[in-house]
Amino acid sequence: MVQQNNKWNITDKRGEEIAHRYIIEILKDSKHNTVSLSDLVTLLNQRTKHIKFINRSQIKPISVYLRCNYGNVINFLDKFLTYGLIINNSDIQVKLMNQAPMIDWILVDEDEFILV
């Protein structure tokens, strides 16, 4: 169970937006849109070090923010279809999935059309 700690200077929505923006940027910059989880966390912390995530008057990296709010980075990534996790023994790779445009479904009543 994730222990909620609401003493962050950034809202949940804003933190999620920042994480998505930089994770997608890192994955797009990598070969085959895939990077190991440990490299992703390292690069994410490096690219967001200019953003101050403050908890209890201490500046923390984004990985700590994600761990406190989601349990760990894998739980965060697993919540969204944008990311795929490839687990091969002890190696975990994160892949940016195809971002196809959303398809809107239109439900049509049987009586509204004629089969030809």
Residue frames as qw, qx, qy, qz and C-alpha x, y, z in Angstrom:
[[0.000, 0.890, 0.456, 0.000, 0.00, 0.00, 0.00],
 [0.394, 0.441, -0.022, 0.806, 1.35, 3.41, -0.92],
 [0.314, -0.616, -0.463, 0.555, 1.54, 5.75, 1.99],
 [0.227, 0.814, 0.300, 0.442, 0.12, 9.07, 0.84],
 [0.443, -0.452, -0.173, 0.754, 2.17, 12.06, 1.82],
 [0.257, 0.836, 0.413, 0.252, 0.52, 15.30, 0.75],
 [0.358, -0.824, 0.026, 0.439, 3.36, 17.56, 1.85],
 [0.592, 0.137, 0.417, 0.676, 4.75, 18.04, -1.65],
 [0.017, 0.530, 0.000, -0.848, 5.01, 21.48, -3.24],
 [0.252, 0.166, -0.635, -0.711, 3.65, 20.10, -6.53],
 [0.753, 0.071, 0.249, -0.605, 0.12, 18.82, -7.08],
 [0.685, -0.004, 0.726, 0.063, -0.44, 15.21, -8.15],
 [0.649, 0.700, 0.298, -0.025, -1.63, 16.35, -11.57],
 [0.196, 0.923, -0.327, -0.060, 1.39, 18.59, -12.14],
 [0.435, -0.523, 0.729, 0.071, 3.79, 15.89, -10.95],
 [0.738, 0.256, 0.624, 0.038, 2.21, 13.39, -13.33],
 [0.523, 0.849, 0.067, -0.046, 2.46, 15.85, -16.25],
 [0.047, -0.837, 0.538, 0.083, 6.15, 16.47, -15.55],
 [0.590, -0.260, 0.762, 0.058, 6.90, 12.76, -15.27],
 [0.731, 0.495, 0.469, 0.009, 5.08, 11.94, -18.53],
 [0.362, 0.918, -0.127, -0.097, 6.75, 14.76, -20.42],
 [0.087, -0.752, 0.651, 0.061, 10.28, 13.76, -19.47],
 [0.658, -0.092, 0.748, 0.004, 9.76, 9.98, -19.67],
 [0.708, 0.620, 0.336, -0.025, 8.35, 10.28, -23.19],
 [0.242, 0.914, -0.319, -0.070, 11.20, 12.61, -24.16],
 [0.363, -0.554, 0.748, 0.051, 13.80, 10.12, -22.83],
 [0.711, 0.152, 0.686, 0.000, 12.16, 7.17, -24.58],
 [0.606, 0.780, 0.140, -0.070, 11.88, 9.05, -27.90],
 [0.089, 0.870, -0.481, -0.062, 15.59, 9.93, -27.70],
 [0.526, -0.388, 0.757, 0.016, 16.60, 6.30, -27.11],
 [0.196, 0.251, -0.827, -0.463, 17.20, 3.58, -29.66],
 [0.317, -0.256, -0.871, -0.274, 13.99, 1.72, -30.60],
 [0.439, -0.548, -0.040, -0.711, 12.11, 3.88, -28.04],
 [0.883, -0.357, -0.304, 0.005, 13.35, 1.48, -25.34],
 [0.142, 0.648, -0.542, 0.516, 15.56, 2.01, -22.31],
 [0.529, -0.168, -0.778, 0.294, 16.37, -0.01, -19.19],
 [0.425, -0.805, -0.395, -0.126, 14.44, 0.94, -16.07],
 [0.620, -0.538, -0.099, 0.562, 17.58, 1.89, -14.13],
 [0.367, 0.087, 0.278, 0.884, 18.78, 4.13, -16.97],
 [0.122, -0.679, -0.495, -0.527, 15.32, 5.69, -17.23],
 [0.513, -0.785, -0.311, 0.155, 15.32, 6.58, -13.53],
 [0.569, -0.339, 0.080, 0.745, 18.84, 8.01, -13.75],
 [0.222, 0.276, 0.408, 0.842, 18.05, 10.08, -16.86],
 [0.257, -0.756, -0.511, -0.318, 14.72, 11.20, -15.41],
 [0.539, -0.714, -0.210, 0.395, 16.42, 12.46, -12.25],
 [0.476, -0.168, 0.224, 0.834, 19.10, 14.24, -14.30],
 [0.102, 0.406, 0.494, 0.762, 16.66, 15.92, -16.69],
 [0.351, -0.769, -0.420, -0.330, 14.35, 17.11, -13.91],
 [0.590, -0.286, -0.391, 0.646, 16.98, 18.30, -11.44],
 [0.084, 0.209, 0.034, 0.974, 16.08, 21.91, -12.30],
 [0.532, -0.505, -0.357, -0.578, 12.55, 21.29, -10.99],
 [0.038, -0.313, 0.708, -0.632, 12.32, 21.49, -7.22],
 [0.689, -0.366, -0.566, -0.267, 10.27, 18.64, -5.75],
 [0.016, -0.416, 0.569, -0.709, 10.08, 19.67, -2.10],
 [0.725, -0.416, -0.516, -0.186, 8.86, 17.41, 0.67],
 [0.676, -0.678, -0.203, 0.203, 9.11, 18.51, 4.31],
 [0.085, -0.959, 0.207, 0.176, 11.45, 21.37, 3.40],
 [0.500, -0.405, 0.659, 0.389, 13.89, 19.08, 1.58],
 [0.533, 0.554, -0.373, -0.520, 14.50, 18.96, -2.17],
 [0.699, -0.069, 0.712, -0.012, 13.98, 15.44, -3.52],
 [0.027, 0.213, -0.729, -0.650, 14.47, 13.92, -7.00],
 [0.646, 0.068, -0.228, -0.725, 11.46, 12.99, -9.09],
 [0.563, 0.042, -0.824, -0.053, 12.10, 9.28, -8.45],
 [0.097, -0.112, -0.755, 0.639, 11.39, 9.84, -4.75],
 [0.434, 0.148, 0.090, -0.884, 8.25, 11.77, -5.66],
 [0.670, 0.101, -0.554, -0.484, 7.04, 8.86, -7.82],
 [0.424, 0.003, -0.871, 0.248, 7.94, 6.32, -5.13],
 [0.088, 0.116, 0.594, -0.792, 6.05, 8.23, -2.46],
 [0.519, 0.238, 0.061, -0.819, 2.93, 8.75, -4.60],
 [0.789, 0.260, -0.350, -0.432, 2.83, 5.50, -6.61],
 [0.934, -0.280, 0.221, -0.013, 4.89, 2.98, -4.64],
 [0.558, -0.334, 0.507, 0.566, 7.63, 2.84, -7.28],
 [0.177, 0.465, -0.410, -0.765, 8.35, 3.87, -10.86],
 [0.037, -0.069, -0.941, -0.328, 7.03, 0.56, -12.26],
 [0.098, 0.569, 0.753, -0.315, 3.63, 1.16, -10.63],
 [0.162, 0.658, 0.011, -0.735, 3.53, 4.62, -12.21],
 [0.136, 0.335, -0.691, -0.626, 4.42, 3.29, -15.67],
 [0.028, 0.183, 0.979, 0.083, 2.02, 0.38, -15.36],
 [0.226, 0.559, 0.541, -0.586, -0.96, 2.72, -14.85],
 [0.357, 0.695, -0.111, -0.615, -0.69, 4.05, -18.41],
 [0.862, 0.350, 0.361, 0.063, -0.97, 2.36, -21.81],
 [0.319, 0.911, -0.257, -0.048, 1.67, 4.73, -23.17],
 [0.049, -0.656, 0.749, -0.082, 4.44, 2.59, -21.67],
 [0.949, 0.012, -0.278, -0.148, 5.23, -1.08, -22.03],
 [0.433, -0.665, 0.601, -0.098, 7.39, -3.09, -19.66],
 [0.832, 0.323, -0.448, -0.050, 9.60, -5.85, -21.05],
 [0.587, -0.621, 0.488, -0.177, 10.86, -8.15, -18.31],
 [0.823, 0.372, -0.428, 0.048, 13.72, -10.47, -19.27],
 [0.704, -0.111, -0.530, 0.459, 15.08, -12.29, -16.20],
 [0.389, -0.603, -0.351, 0.601, 16.34, -9.49, -13.94],
 [0.185, -0.065, 0.266, 0.944, 16.48, -6.89, -16.72],
 [0.225, 0.724, 0.601, -0.253, 13.47, -4.58, -17.05],
 [0.234, 0.079, 0.386, 0.889, 13.12, -2.47, -20.19],
 [0.251, 0.645, 0.438, -0.574, 10.63, 0.36, -20.66],
 [0.290, 0.196, 0.645, 0.679, 9.23, 0.88, -24.16],
 [0.297, 0.357, 0.094, -0.881, 7.23, 3.75, -25.55],
 [0.461, 0.374, 0.803, 0.044, 4.21, 2.17, -27.15],
 [0.158, 0.328, 0.520, 0.773, 2.80, 3.46, -30.43],
 [0.104, 0.423, 0.418, -0.797, 0.81, 6.55, -29.74],
 [0.074, 0.361, 0.739, 0.564, -1.90, 6.00, -32.30],
 [0.277, -0.199, 0.018, -0.940, -4.68, 8.56, -32.39],
 [0.346, 0.150, 0.771, -0.513, -7.71, 7.71, -30.34],
 [0.165, -0.215, -0.775, -0.571, -10.57, 6.09, -32.24],
 [0.426, 0.042, 0.357, -0.830, -14.03, 7.33, -31.45],
 [0.051, 0.220, 0.965, 0.135, -16.66, 4.65, -31.55],
 [0.440, 0.009, -0.052, -0.897, -20.13, 5.49, -32.76],
 [0.257, 0.174, 0.931, -0.193, -22.92, 3.19, -31.64],
 [0.384, 0.057, -0.408, -0.826, -25.65, 2.80, -34.21],
 [0.634, 0.096, 0.578, -0.505, -29.04, 1.31, -33.56],
 [0.404, 0.095, 0.863, 0.288, -30.00, -1.64, -35.81],
 [0.353, 0.726, 0.581, -0.104, -33.02, 0.19, -37.14],
 [0.035, 0.865, -0.088, -0.493, -30.92, 3.11, -38.42],
 [0.058, 0.550, -0.673, -0.492, -29.14, 1.28, -41.25],
 [0.898, 0.299, 0.105, -0.306, -29.91, -1.16, -44.05],
 [0.549, -0.341, 0.687, 0.331, -27.63, -4.00, -45.07],
 [0.591, 0.625, -0.217, -0.462, -27.03, -4.06, -48.81]]
